[in-house]
Amino acid sequence: MQQLPSPQVLTELLPPVIFELGQRFVDSGFELSLVGGPVRDLFLGRVSPDLDFTTSASPDETLAVVAGWADATWEVGRAFGTIALRKDQHTIEVTTYRADAYDPSSRKPIVAFGDKLEDDLYRRDFTMNAMALRLPDLELVDPYNGAVDLAAGEVRTPGAPSMSFSDDPLRMMRAARFASQLGIDVAADVRAAMSEMAERIKIISAERVRDELVKLINGAHPRAGIDLLVDTGLADIVLPEVSALRLEIDEHHRHKDVYQHSLTVLEQAMELESDADGPVPGPDFVLRFAALMHDIGKPATRKFEPNGAVSFRHHDVVGAKQVKARMRALRFDNDSIKAVARLVELHMRFYGYGDAGWSDSAVRRYVHDAGDLLERLHRLTRSDVTTRNRKKADRLSFAYDDLEARIVEISEQEEMAAVRPDLNGQQIMELLEIKPGPVVGRAYNFLLERRLDNGPIDRDEAVSVLREWWAQQPESTEQ
């Protein structure tokens, strides 16, 4: 961890708008401080795009101070003491000193405005976020030793962790998120409080939990955050399928540790993310979450075979259903749900290719079924190889190299990325003289299956094939 730069360096690093705003408040007789994440990030050697301030001024007084200076203001958070404004390209939030208390049975804080910066900092989630730079002189205010904790790589709370988490249980998820983003640990008393109070997370909305989970998964060290959720019991509530991956390992080690395997697959998938100009720019939540969840169907499908082996038949299909249900419960959008579930469903499709090889038809189906997830599926499948047997790992890698080469080869001959039947729905209806309905769908699917099996054909041959199929349909299908 770095030290806070000198005031001179800070003046050069920080945007001038900070000092302009600070001077306006001081000239009006109020205090203003840059607070929270932006101050923490300065210790980490980076300038945050977020500009969060706290002030002794009331919301009305804040509006008066920025009148004629701000380009626009918003009062959506006024009840909580927050006035948002825009100045040039900067979006700024200014919040009146707070001294919140929370109803233990409610998700919403009881708002009480304060009159001291130190009291406002005390109510914040963690000491590393309870630091402020008093403006315009850039005086560091750190009454709870946030800089020391940040340097030590520990998440601590300004007061008792139990009180902090009782006030806002989402802070337990935030602790895990910071462990992931910053690669730091949580203090022993913080970890203990998370374990004791894990059930409190149930009063937090699914949307807020989801947002913290996404930030955790997209962090630089997600294994640390996931381990913390699992070890404290929070995952039992917000992500129970991951906790369930800790299958009891039999004494003969007939199957690998599914939980540790899944975390390793996640980390290997991260390594295969591309830069911003590549096919899968990182951090990619869909790829990462699919990697974490790809084997969640194993606990429900585990079977000890008579020969002593352990099987997990159809865990891919079961897992896809489970991940859909979990992501719906966490209020994810439909596109993300479909994408992650599809990757989980397809992650086993490749296995067997190296032994038996695939026909061109099978390669087409692989590409068609993956659709626009193909590049992610490539990375997930490669990441799923965690065996320590170098010969086996090399064999699987070479086999997938061969599959990718065949996909490129066939794609050069055909438009595999957008495989369609050789006739579209309108042409089918015109040729068969039928109206829109289920029969058109069946004819379309027949032609699609044939296209996947045999590749493209010209229009005359497609018409002939369609008429042959139509002649074999029962009369009840005619319209």
C-alpha positions in Angstrom: 0.0 0.0 0.0 1.2 3.5 -0.8 1.3 6.6 1.4 -1.0 9.5 0.7 0.6 11.9 -1.8 1.7 15.3 -0.6 -0.8 18.2 -0.9 1.2 19.6 -3.8 1.0 16.3 -5.7 -2.7 16.0 -4.7 -3.4 19.4 -6.2 -2.0 18.3 -9.5 -3.7 14.9 -9.4 -7.2 15.9 -8.4 -9.6 17.8 -10.8 -9.8 21.5 -10.2 -13.6 21.2 -9.6 -12.9 19.8 -6.1 -11.0 22.9 -5.0 -13.5 25.2 -6.6 -16.4 23.5 -4.7 -14.4 23.4 -1.5 -13.7 27.1 -1.6 -17.4 27.9 -2.3 -18.5 26.0 0.9 -15.8 27.6 3.0 -16.6 31.1 1.8 -20.2 30.4 2.7 -19.2 29.4 6.3 -19.5 25.6 5.9 -17.2 22.6 6.0 -16.7 20.3 3.0 -14.5 17.2 2.7 -13.8 14.6 0.0 -14.7 11.4 1.7 -14.8 7.6 1.4 -13.7 5.7 -1.7 -12.0 8.6 -3.5 -9.7 9.1 -0.5 -9.0 5.4 -0.1 -8.1 5.2 -3.8 -5.5 8.0 -3.4 -3.7 5.7 -0.9 -3.8 3.0 -3.6 -2.2 5.2 -6.1 -5.2 6.0 -8.3 -7.7 8.8 -8.7 -11.3 7.6 -8.4 -13.8 8.9 -11.0 -16.4 9.2 -8.2 -16.5 12.5 -6.3 -18.3 12.0 -3.0 -18.3 14.8 -0.4 -19.7 15.4 3.1 -20.6 18.7 4.5 -21.8 20.6 7.6 -24.4 22.3 5.3 -28.0 21.1 5.2 -29.4 20.1 1.8 -31.1 23.5 1.4 -27.8 25.2 2.2 -25.9 23.0 -0.2 -28.3 24.0 -3.0 -27.8 27.6 -2.2 -24.0 27.3 -2.2 -23.9 25.6 -5.7 -26.7 27.8 -7.2 -25.3 29.5 -10.3 -22.2 27.3 -10.3 -23.5 23.8 -10.9 -24.7 23.0 -14.4 -27.5 20.9 -13.0 -28.7 19.5 -9.6 -30.8 16.6 -8.5 -32.7 16.1 -5.2 -33.6 12.4 -5.4 -31.5 11.7 -2.3 -32.6 14.8 -0.4 -34.4 12.8 2.3 -31.0 11.2 3.1 -29.2 14.4 3.0 -27.7 14.0 -0.5 -27.7 16.6 -3.3 -26.3 15.5 -6.6 -24.9 17.9 -9.2 -23.1 18.1 -12.4 -20.2 20.5 -13.2 -18.7 20.2 -16.6 -18.1 16.5 -17.1 -18.1 15.7 -13.3 -21.0 14.2 -11.4 -20.8 15.0 -7.7 -22.7 14.0 -4.6 -22.7 16.2 -1.5 -24.2 14.7 1.7 -24.9 16.4 5.0 -23.1 14.9 8.0 -25.0 11.9 9.1 -25.5 10.0 12.4 -27.7 7.2 11.1 -29.3 4.4 13.1 -31.1 1.4 11.6 -34.2 -0.4 12.6 -33.1 -4.0 13.1 -36.2 -5.3 11.3 -36.0 -2.8 8.4 -33.8 -2.3 5.3 -34.1 1.5 5.6 -32.0 3.7 7.8 -33.4 6.2 10.2 -31.9 9.5 9.0 -30.4 11.8 11.6 -28.1 14.6 10.5 -25.0 15.3 12.5 -22.7 18.3 13.0 -19.2 16.8 13.2 -17.1 15.2 10.5 -15.7 12.6 12.9 -19.2 11.4 13.8 -20.1 11.1 10.1 -17.0 9.0 9.6 -17.8 6.7 12.5 -21.0 5.6 10.8 -19.3 4.5 7.6 -18.8 0.8 6.8 -15.0 0.3 7.1 -12.1 2.3 8.5 -10.4 2.5 5.0 -13.6 4.3 3.8 -13.8 6.4 7.0 -11.1 8.8 5.9 -11.6 12.4 4.6 -9.7 15.2 3.0 -10.9 18.5 4.4 -11.1 21.1 1.7 -9.7 23.3 0.4 -6.4 22.6 2.4 -6.4 18.8 1.8 -6.0 18.0 5.5 -6.3 14.3 6.1 -8.9 13.4 8.7 -8.4 9.7 9.8 -9.8 9.2 13.4 -10.2 5.5 13.1 -6.8 4.6 11.5 -8.1 3.6 8.1 -4.7 4.3 6.5 -3.0 1.9 9.0 -5.6 -0.8 8.2 -5.3 -0.3 4.5 -1.5 -0.6 4.7 -1.9 -3.8 6.8 -4.3 -5.2 4.2 -7.2 -5.6 6.7 -10.8 -4.7 6.6 -11.9 -3.3 9.9 -14.9 -1.3 11.1 -14.8 2.1 12.9 -16.8 0.7 15.7 -17.9 -2.8 16.8 -18.4 -5.0 13.7 -21.6 -6.3 15.2 -23.1 -2.8 15.4 -21.9 -1.9 11.9 -23.5 -5.1 10.4 -26.6 -4.7 12.4 -27.0 -1.2 11.1 -26.6 -2.3 7.5 -26.2 -6.1 6.8 -25.1 -5.5 3.2 -21.8 -4.4 4.7 -21.0 -8.1 5.1 -21.2 -8.5 1.4 -19.1 -5.4 0.9 -16.4 -6.8 3.1 -16.2 -9.9 0.8 -16.3 -7.6 -2.2 -13.3 -5.5 -0.9 -11.4 -8.8 -0.2 -11.9 -9.6 -3.9 -11.2 -6.2 -5.3 -8.2 -5.3 -3.2 -6.8 -8.7 -2.4 -6.9 -8.0 1.4 -8.2 -10.0 4.4 -10.8 -9.1 7.0 -9.9 -8.7 10.7 -10.7 -11.6 13.0 -13.5 -9.7 14.8 -15.0 -8.7 11.4 -15.0 -12.3 10.2 -16.5 -13.5 13.5 -19.3 -11.0 13.3 -20.0 -12.0 9.7 -20.4 -15.6 10.8 -22.6 -14.7 13.8 -24.8 -12.3 11.8 -25.0 -14.0 8.4 -28.8 -14.5 8.7 -29.2 -10.7 8.8 -28.5 -10.6 5.1 -32.0 -11.9 4.5 -33.5 -8.4 5.1 -31.5 -6.9 2.2 -33.1 -6.8 -1.2 -32.0 -9.3 -3.8 -31.0 -6.4 -6.1 -28.5 -5.0 -3.6 -27.0 -8.4 -2.9 -26.7 -9.0 -6.7 -24.9 -5.8 -7.3 -22.3 -6.6 -4.6 -21.9 -10.1 -5.9 -21.2 -8.9 -9.5 -18.5 -6.5 -8.1 -17.0 -9.4 -6.1 -16.9 -11.8 -9.1 -15.4 -9.1 -11.3 -12.7 -8.3 -8.7 -9.0 -9.0 -9.2 -9.1 -11.8 -6.5 -12.6 -13.3 -6.5 -11.4 -16.5 -4.8 -10.7 -14.5 -1.6 -14.2 -13.0 -1.6 -16.0 -16.3 -2.4 -14.0 -18.1 0.3 -15.1 -15.5 2.8 -18.7 -15.8 1.9 -18.5 -19.6 2.2 -16.5 -19.7 5.4 -18.8 -17.2 7.2 -22.0 -18.9 6.1 -23.2 -16.0 4.0 -23.0 -18.1 0.8 -25.4 -20.6 2.5 -28.0 -17.8 2.1 -27.0 -15.8 -1.0 -25.3 -18.5 -3.1 -26.0 -21.9 -1.5 -25.1 -23.9 -4.6 -21.5 -22.8 -4.2 -21.4 -23.8 -0.5 -22.9 -27.2 -1.6 -19.8 -27.8 -3.8 -17.8 -28.7 -0.7 -18.6 -32.3 -1.1 -17.3 -34.7 1.5 -14.1 -36.1 0.0 -14.0 -39.9 0.3 -10.9 -41.4 1.8 -9.8 -43.0 -1.4 -10.0 -39.7 -3.3 -12.1 -41.1 -6.1 -13.2 -37.6 -7.1 -11.6 -34.2 -6.8 -12.6 -31.4 -4.5 -15.4 -29.8 -6.6 -15.3 -26.5 -4.6 -11.6 -25.9 -5.0 -11.8 -27.2 -8.7 -14.5 -24.6 -9.4 -12.4 -21.7 -7.9 -9.5 -22.8 -10.0 -11.6 -22.9 -13.1 -12.7 -19.4 -12.3 -9.2 -18.2 -12.0 -8.1 -19.9 -15.2 -11.0 -18.4 -17.0 -10.0 -14.9 -15.8 -6.5 -15.5 -17.3 -8.1 -16.2 -20.7 -10.1 -13.0 -20.8 -9.0 -10.7 -23.6 -8.1 -7.0 -23.6 -10.7 -4.4 -24.6 -10.3 -5.1 -28.3 -10.5 -8.8 -28.0 -13.5 -11.2 -28.2 -14.1 -11.5 -24.4 -12.9 -8.2 -22.7 -12.2 -8.7 -19.0 -13.6 -8.6 -16.5 -16.4 -10.6 -18.0 -19.1 -11.5 -15.4 -20.9 -14.0 -17.6 -17.7 -16.1 -18.2 -16.5 -15.8 -14.6 -19.9 -16.7 -13.1 -20.3 -19.6 -15.5 -16.9 -20.9 -14.5 -17.8 -20.7 -10.8 -21.2 -22.3 -11.2 -20.4 -24.9 -14.0 -20.4 -27.9 -11.6 -23.2 -26.9 -9.2 -25.2 -29.8 -10.5 -22.7 -32.3 -9.1 -24.0 -32.6 -5.5 -27.4 -33.5 -6.8 -26.2 -36.1 -9.3 -23.3 -37.7 -7.4 -23.5 -41.5 -7.5 -21.1 -44.1 -6.2 -20.9 -46.8 -8.9 -20.5 -50.6 -8.1 -16.9 -50.5 -9.4 -16.0 -47.9 -6.9 -16.0 -44.9 -9.3 -18.0 -41.8 -8.7 -20.3 -40.4 -11.5 -22.1 -37.1 -12.0 -24.4 -38.0 -14.9 -26.3 -35.0 -16.4 -24.8 -32.6 -13.9 -24.5 -30.1 -16.8 -28.3 -30.1 -17.5 -29.1 -30.1 -13.8 -26.7 -27.3 -13.1 -28.1 -25.1 -15.9 -31.5 -25.3 -14.3 -30.1 -24.5 -10.9 -28.1 -21.5 -12.1 -31.3 -20.1 -13.8 -33.2 -20.4 -10.5 -30.5 -18.8 -8.5 -29.9 -15.9 -10.9 -33.7 -15.3 -11.1 -33.8 -15.2 -7.3 -31.0 -12.6 -7.4 -33.0 -10.5 -9.9 -30.5 -10.8 -12.8 -31.6 -9.7 -16.2 -32.8 -12.3 -18.6 -29.9 -12.1 -21.0 -27.4 -12.7 -18.3 -29.4 -15.6 -17.0 -29.7 -17.3 -20.4 -26.0 -16.8 -21.2 -24.7 -18.2 -17.9 -27.1 -21.1 -18.0 -26.3 -21.9 -21.6 -22.5 -22.0 -20.8 -23.1 -24.3 -17.9 -25.3 -26.6 -20.0 -22.7 -26.8 -22.8 -19.5 -27.1 -20.7 -19.3 -30.9 -21.1 -20.1 -31.0 -24.8 -16.5 -31.0 -25.9 -15.4 -34.1 -23.8 -15.1 -37.2 -26.0 -14.0 -35.1 -29.1 -10.3 -36.1 -28.6 -11.2 -39.8 -28.4 -13.7 -40.3 -31.2 -13.5 -37.1 -33.2 -16.5 -35.3 -34.5 -18.2 -35.2 -37.9 -18.6 -31.8 -39.6 -22.2 -32.0 -38.6 -21.2 -32.2 -34.9 -18.9 -29.3 -35.3 -21.7 -27.2 -36.9 -24.0 -28.1 -34.0 -21.4 -27.1 -31.4 -21.1 -23.7 -33.0 -24.8 -23.3 -33.6 -25.7 -24.2 -30.0 -23.1 -21.9 -28.6 -24.2 -19.0 -30.8 -22.7 -15.7 -29.7 -21.3 -17.4 -26.6 -18.8 -19.5 -28.6 -15.7 -17.4 -27.6 -16.8 -17.7 -23.9 -17.4 -21.4 -24.3 -13.9 -21.9 -25.8 -12.5 -20.3 -22.6 -14.7 -22.1 -20.2 -13.9 -25.5 -21.7 -10.2 -24.8 -21.6 -10.4 -23.5 -18.1 -12.2 -26.7 -16.9 -9.0 -28.7 -17.3 -7.4 -28.7 -13.8 -5.8 -32.1 -13.8 -2.3 -32.4 -12.5 -1.7 -35.2 -15.0 0.4 -33.3 -17.6 -0.1 -35.9 -20.3 -3.9 -35.8 -19.9 -4.0 -32.0 -19.8 -1.9 -31.8 -23.0 -4.1 -34.3 -24.7 -7.2 -32.3 -23.9 -5.5 -29.0 -24.9 -4.4 -30.4 -28.3 -7.8 -31.9 -28.9 -9.4 -28.5 -28.3 -6.8 -26.8 -30.5 -7.9 -29.2 -33.2 -11.6 -28.5 -32.7 -11.0 -24.7 -32.9 -9.0 -25.2 -36.1 -11.9 -27.3 -37.6 -14.4 -24.6 -36.6 -12.2 -22.0 -38.5 -11.9 -24.3 -41.5 -15.6 -25.0 -41.8 -16.5 -21.4 -41.1 -14.4 -20.3 -44.0 -16.5 -22.5 -46.2 -19.9 -21.7 -44.6 -21.4 -18.9 -42.6 -21.5 -21.0 -39.4 -21.8 -18.1 -37.1 -25.4 -17.5 -38.4 -26.5 -20.9 -39.6 -30.0 -20.8 -41.0 -32.1 -23.2 -43.0 -31.7 -22.8 -46.8 -35.3 -21.5 -46.9 -36.9 -19.0 -44.5 -40.3 -19.1 -43.0 -41.9 -16.9 -45.7 -40.6 -19.1 -48.5 -41.8 -22.2 -46.7 -45.3 -20.8 -46.5 -45.3 -19.8 -50.1 -44.0 -23.1 -51.4 -46.4 -25.3 -49.2 -49.3 -22.8 -49.6 -49.8 -22.8 -45.8 -50.5 -20.0 -43.3 -48.4 -19.1 -40.2 -48.6 -21.7 -37.5 -46.9 -24.7 -35.8 -46.4 -26.5 -39.1 -44.2 -23.7 -40.4 -42.1 -24.1 -37.3 -41.8 -27.9 -37.9 -40.8 -27.4 -41.5 -38.2 -24.7 -40.5 -36.7 -27.0 -37.8 -36.5 -29.9 -40.3 -34.6 -27.8 -42.8 -32.3 -26.5 -40.0 -31.5 -30.0 -38.8 -30.7 -31.0 -42.3 -28.5 -27.9 -42.8 -26.6 -28.7 -39.6 -26.1 -32.3 -40.7 -25.2 -31.8 -44.4 -24.1 -28.2 -44.8 -25.6 -25.7 -47.2 -27.5 -26.6 -50.4 -28.8 -24.5 -53.3 -32.4 -23.3 -53.5 -33.6 -25.9 -56.0 -32.4 -28.7 -53.9 -33.8 -27.1 -50.7 -37.2 -26.8 -52.4 -37.1 -30.5 -53.4 -36.1 -31.6 -49.9 -38.9 -29.6 -48.4 -41.5 -31.0 -50.8 -40.3 -34.6 -50.0 -40.7 -33.9 -46.3 -44.2 -32.3 -46.9 -45.4 -35.4 -48.9 -44.6 -37.6 -45.9 -46.6 -35.5 -43.4 -50.0 -36.7 -42.3 -53.0 -35.0 -43.9 -54.0 -33.5 -40.6 -51.1 -31.1 -40.8 -52.4 -29.5 -44.0 -54.1 -26.1 -43.6 
